[in-house]
Amino acid sequence: MINITKEPVYRTYVLVHILLLLKLGRSVIFRDSSTLDAYVLNNTHIAFEVSVPNNHLLAIGFGNYMTDSDMVMWQSKGVQSACQDMWSTGRRKPSIDIINDYNTQIKYDQAQRAFFRSIRRLDTGDKYDYEIDHEFKEINMIWAFIDTSADLQRHYMDNKGRMKMRMNQQGQIEFELIPILDIALIAGWLQFMAWTVLGLVQVASYRYLRRYWWLNNWLHAVCGTIICLETLIIGFVGMIDGFFITWHVILGFAIMGYVFLVSIFGFYVLWYQNTVQWQSAKVARLKKIKRISGYILIVLSQLAMISGVFEYNHQSPSALRSLLGILDIIVFFGIWGAMEFYFRRHREDYVPFIDKKIEMSSEEFYDRIKRGEKLVLLNDMVLNVSKYQFNHPGGKFVIAQNVGRDITKFFYGAYQMENYGNQKPYFHSNVARAIVNELMMGRMSTKAPKFIAQAVGKYPVNSNTKCFVFRSHTNVPGISKYYPDISYIGKHYLLSSLDQFQVRRQYTISNCMQGETYNWYLKAISYCLSDSSNVSMSFRNLVTNGLPVVNEIEVGEDGQNNSAYSIMNFETQQDMIESCQKNGCEVVMTIKDYKAPDGLATRIFEDTSNGKNIVLTVQGPMGIGLDIQRTGTHIAFTGGTGCLVFVDLVAFLLRKSMKSLKPSEDNQIDGDSFKFVLYVSFPKREEVIGLELYEGLVQIQEKFELKNFEFHMRLSNETKERWDFKFLDQQLDKYNENLQKIWVCGPPRMNEDFDKNLLRLQNKYGYGHHTYDIL
């Protein structure tokens, strides 16, 4: 080795040579001021003349990538400077070739800059060396330098690249640096778009944009797919290009696998919720897992973003990388925080239901259902759920199974469709109210006025059920204690307290349960059965034995009637009807106390018992009623207070059987072909609501040889008979001929069991989904 400072002639030669190279453009000068030149000797050898600053390293390789690349490295570190023949199999540290095919001379200047002249054969015969043709036109090459150390270590995009080595027509070798993209920087910005921008869209679509149901699911799925594909592509590109093991790389590969699994799981949940039946609890659990997994993925992605920016910027500072890190923190956490703040501040904002002028009758509603339209009823609003059923959080089946039904009880959290499990009824939020406004296509033509009413009377029905009378201080059009039209049977009133107006409960119209009205029916039954001119001996015996039993008005300790009503002695049924129709400011509701803490029914019972003034908001009558057909068989399976839905139908049949209806009312059902079969279930006989009416109607039907009514009573304390699938199958087989309607109204689990079994038997008996209703 010759020190250039001690050889002035050689030093002058080198400087002149460098100037000539720069002038001719044959050599290449790298950013750290290293230079490279080459020429062919005697068509057998190639010489590389290289200058490298002190404590720097320069390396070149033959090929486009470091994979399977023949490389040569020049290290400038004083007397330990060296030229290494190397072989690279990837981005990991290259291996030193066992045979060094480069013959190298090294000189230095006073700044300890090293000048190398390395010569090798064009064809060395070494399998690890690139074979160079002496008449080559162009060779693709790679290069890299390290400006912080002369030892081989990791280098970044700013310190490496590609170039072409060409031989011109004069036989001289020229180099051309090929501009390359900073893959790490591009990957960082692409991941910023994916995990920060689209990640925010994912969070927003899942949490903040739920009211835009027609958009958020598609937006969530599309953005999730883009994020997954982009992450996988960038990861695979990184694998092809090679990588060093760092925390950022480890986290990146973990995210690659995790995002793929989360994406597949997300599509599985979407498929599952739109195909499964009676699994809303499992759907909710799967969606919870998906939600938590998504948030974990977002946190991991942000850690990967920040660690990547820190790692690459630490090794090779860049304004774009610094900007990326700052933007990531500001955009992601700033916008997410702002969205969450706005959401929490406004999520309790009350969303009123809009008022649509389009009106629809009950007949039109059911006709549309029979034609296949997907309609449901909420309060008096008709909702078209044909598209929304695929976006409901509980799954498609929850909506599809309730098409044609009144979903009010589910919406306000009074009941739930599935009851086997630990899930609780869900009170729908203001987001759901906004969605209802979008789904609403009109309102029922029967007006449902809203008014303030005060509880003024109560009558005992059984141990935990009472009939309450609510009075408005003003006359309210549309409300009555008697409705001649049987389409009102099965409709309900919606009650809410003034201090908790969002807690609403619906109570079915059961006007015949009012104390004086109920007593009139019992008297009418007694008079009819005691008519000696047309009564069989069996009924005479029943009357003689003291049946039916008449409930009395609730009285206080002083023996006086505590209600605002006294027993009204009507001479005729028409007197009773006219009295009811004149009074347009009172409604009657039969309510059961379920002893629920803070429950509306419990508050009504407690406040009236303690003499407190109970004032409620009442709206109704509303609903679609029972859709009673003029002919055919109608079956009702009821449990507990579920029978209250049908007591007015029993009362109507009583009046019809006694021929006390006006012609316009009497013609609503056909006396020859109409049949109502009522099943009731109670623990014991003393608790059966309306038993005197049912048994009285049976007796009157028998007396007049009519076949419009059958009554079946199940007392659970006295029988082991279960209303299971086998039982239901037997009853439907018995009454299947000319079957028009099936109603089920009972405790939540009973409703669910019947709903499942009726769905299973649908194909066997050929009835449509609109034929049966769970009330």
C-alpha angles and dihedrals in degrees: 000000000000123000108227093215090064094046108060093176093054091044090054090048092053094048092048090046092053092049091051091049092051091048094048093042092227098123128062124229117205127210093260088055094255113145133207132195133164141185138174120250120209092331088282107075139038123213126205119199110197136174120197127182117242115283091013133115131212125189134176132188138195111243141035097280140024090252110110091347128157106226140184124199131198117201120195109201107132117260089356092062113133147169113231126199105215144176124212125201096179143328091308121097110301120241123243112246111243089225115051103209094183121097104203137190119193130198132173139209126216091274088057091249107160123227115199130194107188122179128188136167117264088233110029096174088232111130090217094055124087112245110230121202112223089227097044117153102197137356125192112228142176129217140189138175135193116210098183101057141008090225120094111261141140116307132190139224093274090060102045141050148131135284142173125239110207135179113220128211091270090058093252123137118235131185128216121191111221114219109236132189122250096247093190092051093045090047089050093053092044090052089047089057091046105040101027106032100028090033089060089049088053092052092045095048092049099042113014106031100049093119088064090067094161089061112026100068093049091043091050093048096045095046091045091052092049091049091049095048094044092049093049093046093049090046093051091046088053090051092051093046091047131242146216121236107255134143089259092053092046091050091046094054091045089054090048092060095037096051090050092052093045091049093050090046091050092055090045091054090048091051093043096051091051097048109033125089129214093002104107091130091055090045089054091050093049091049090049090053089048091050094049091045090052093052091048089051092051092050092049092048092053090050089051091049094050094042091049093051091047094046098047095039091050092056097037115014115219133173091220091053092048090049090050092055094047093047092048093056095042098042100041103038095030097051093039091051091048092049092048092048092051091045095052092045096051106028091094093052106125115244112204120210113254122240114239120193095212109104130198130191123222089250092054091046093055092042089056090049091052089051090057103260115148103233132153132180126234114181099318094326122112112216126196105216099170092116100024093060089079091054102045110123091229093053137262094285093063089062099033093053091053098049109134093020138107107254097183094110091055095045095057095044098250093122140007130215096230119044108170103099142035097290118120131215111278121231105211117235133228088269088064090049090054090050090050089057089055094047095045114112097173147313134267113272091232105088117236106201121200119221144155115256136181126215106245105162145019137190126196116244101171138329096299104016129079137176111235128198117210121195130201119210089225133049109264116202114228101028122105143155089234130039117191091196111084090208085081091063108106095022119123147206122240114223130193133166120243094237095045101033093161091063104083133173130186124222122191121239109257104162096165090065092071108114102246092036092050090048090052091055091050091050091048091051091048093049092047095049094044093054098118092200093067111017128108121231093251092059092046088057091051092051091046090053090057102260136180104046116222120216115226130223114265111264132193132234091275090059092245126126106262095195125086088245134074126199108282113216107210118189092206138015090246090060089055093048094048091050091053094047093051091058108078097165104064133076129186124217131174110217133187121210109227091181090237114164109251089359117153094232091049091052091050092051095045097044094048091046091051093048094249122150107252114197122180141178109245128192126181170316088264139152133067098276125222098303091231112198123220092235139021137051121311120191127194124190109194137176125195114324090359087093089069089079089066105037092093089053089052089049090050091052089049091056091044092049090051090047092236099129126105113249092252090055096039092056093061091089130027112245093209103046105025118098132176119195113193124194118188129183125198134153093245140001096254091063098051108120115224094003092145090056094049095047091041091054091049090053094047091048089052092047093054093035093242126154103200098109141044125180127201122181126194118194106195093200091057105038140047093209111128127204093227134141093284092051093049092047090053094049094048090048088053096049102026095112109099091351109176109167140012119193129187122190122162144095115338096258092048090052091050094049093050092045091054094045095046088052090052092049095046096095094043095056098028099229120147126244089253091059095075129047133189107215 
